[in-house]
Amino acid sequence: MIVKQNKKLCEACEEYFFKIVQGGDALCDKNWQAKEISPPYTRLYYTVEGVGEIETEEGKRLLEAGKLYVIPAGYTFSYRCEDSMRQLYFHVILSDLSGNDLLRGINKVLSLETDAEHLLELLSLYHDDGVSLKLLKARIQTDLFTALKAENVTLSAKETSECVKKALAYIGDNLSASLTVSEVAKNIFVSTDTLSRRFKKEMGESVGKYIDGLILYRAEQLLSGSDLSLSQISAELGFYDQFYFSRRFKEKFSVSPLKYRKTYRPQK
């Protein structure tokens, strides 16, 4: 018997952490439009039917049926739909074992040809539960890596200092609209100036802007995936009142929290 072994197999399998933060089966119309400024999650858009559009510094790009589009974390873009579009979407994180986002910093939108059979399988798995959802995650992860390989994208972790790593961990564990840069700095034992300078250099945005982005994306998750009322969501995220929360959400997503919930919350 002749056996050929790839010694890098185990390393490759343990090198990445893949998490689906949110997903949805969305029927989009002309209300689907907004601008995303340095979003904290990578977005995967499977266009099932119809056509949408995104616009980046590189120009406009159609979201055509039968394709997967990968929009990396931190990549600013705007989106719109002139007529109608059905989209299976996922917000994901691909990080190394230290928590560094491996997709942030990729400076282009990736795409992958799929087919009707594949999309129908994903939709079927999405609307099921149990083992089907684990299988769905595997399918999505495979599509993501296939898109990266097809476009010759090499994953490399961004160099992140111990200071910024601790800040990211603290923010993740204590996420709130009332969280301040000075509080984060105090709890990771560095000066506010040091944290602000290093965070902006390594993450490409200020601590406050990063916190704001995470909070509003968390609100998006709670609106589409929980039964919490607006006042409960507002309180959980640390806003001083529901009306201020609603105003901030609409500034970010160009739609009120109630309208967002009505549009994107799965029907029971």
Secondary structure as the mmCIF struct_conf table of DSSP 4:
data_model
#
loop_
_struct_conf.conf_type_id
_struct_conf.id
_struct_conf.beg_label_comp_id
_struct_conf.beg_label_asym_id
_struct_conf.beg_label_seq_id
_struct_conf.end_label_comp_id
_struct_conf.end_label_asym_id
_struct_conf.end_label_seq_id
TURN_TY1_P TURN_TY1_P1 LYS A 7 LYS A 8
HELX_RH_AL_P HELX_RH_AL_P1 LEU A 9 GLU A 14
BEND BEND1 GLU A 15 GLU A 15
STRN STRN1 TYR A 16 CYS A 28
TURN_TY1_P TURN_TY1_P2 LYS A 30 ASN A 31
STRN STRN2 ALA A 34 GLU A 36
BEND BEND2 ILE A 37 SER A 38
BEND BEND3 PRO A 40 TYR A 41
STRN STRN3 THR A 42 THR A 56
TURN_TY1_P TURN_TY1_P3 GLU A 57 GLU A 58
STRN STRN4 GLY A 59 GLU A 64
TURN_TY1_P TURN_TY1_P4 ALA A 65 GLY A 66
STRN STRN5 LYS A 67 ILE A 71
TURN_TY1_P TURN_TY1_P5 ALA A 73 GLY A 74
STRN STRN6 PHE A 77 ARG A 80
BEND BEND4 GLU A 82 ASP A 83
STRN STRN7 MET A 85 ASP A 96
TURN_TY1_P TURN_TY1_P6 LEU A 97 SER A 98
STRN STRN8 ASP A 101 ASP A 101
BEND BEND5 LEU A 102 LEU A 103
TURN_TY1_P TURN_TY1_P7 ARG A 104 GLY A 105
BEND BEND6 LYS A 108 LYS A 108
STRN STRN9 LEU A 110 GLU A 113
HELX_RH_AL_P HELX_RH_AL_P2 ALA A 116 TYR A 126
TURN_TY1_P TURN_TY1_P8 HIS A 127 HIS A 127
BEND BEND7 ASP A 128 ASP A 128
TURN_TY1_P TURN_TY1_P9 GLY A 130 GLY A 130
HELX_RH_AL_P HELX_RH_AL_P3 VAL A 131 ALA A 150
TURN_TY1_P TURN_TY1_P10 GLU A 151 ASN A 152
HELX_LH_PP_P HELX_LH_PP_P1 VAL A 153 LEU A 155
HELX_LH_PP_P HELX_LH_PP_P2 ALA A 157 GLU A 159
HELX_RH_AL_P HELX_RH_AL_P4 GLU A 162 ASP A 173
BEND BEND8 ASN A 174 ASN A 174
TURN_TY1_P TURN_TY1_P11 ALA A 177 SER A 178
HELX_RH_AL_P HELX_RH_AL_P5 VAL A 181 ASN A 187
TURN_TY1_P TURN_TY1_P12 ILE A 188 PHE A 189
BEND BEND9 VAL A 190 VAL A 190
HELX_RH_AL_P HELX_RH_AL_P6 THR A 192 MET A 203
BEND BEND10 GLY A 204 GLU A 205
HELX_RH_AL_P HELX_RH_AL_P7 VAL A 207 GLY A 225
HELX_RH_AL_P HELX_RH_AL_P8 LEU A 230 GLU A 236
TURN_TY1_P TURN_TY1_P13 LEU A 237 GLY A 238
BEND BEND11 TYR A 240 TYR A 240
HELX_RH_AL_P HELX_RH_AL_P9 GLN A 242 PHE A 253
BEND BEND12 SER A 254 VAL A 255
HELX_RH_AL_P HELX_RH_AL_P10 PRO A 257 TYR A 264
BEND BEND13 ARG A 265 ARG A 265
HELX_LH_PP_P HELX_LH_PP_P3 PRO A 266 GLN A 267
#
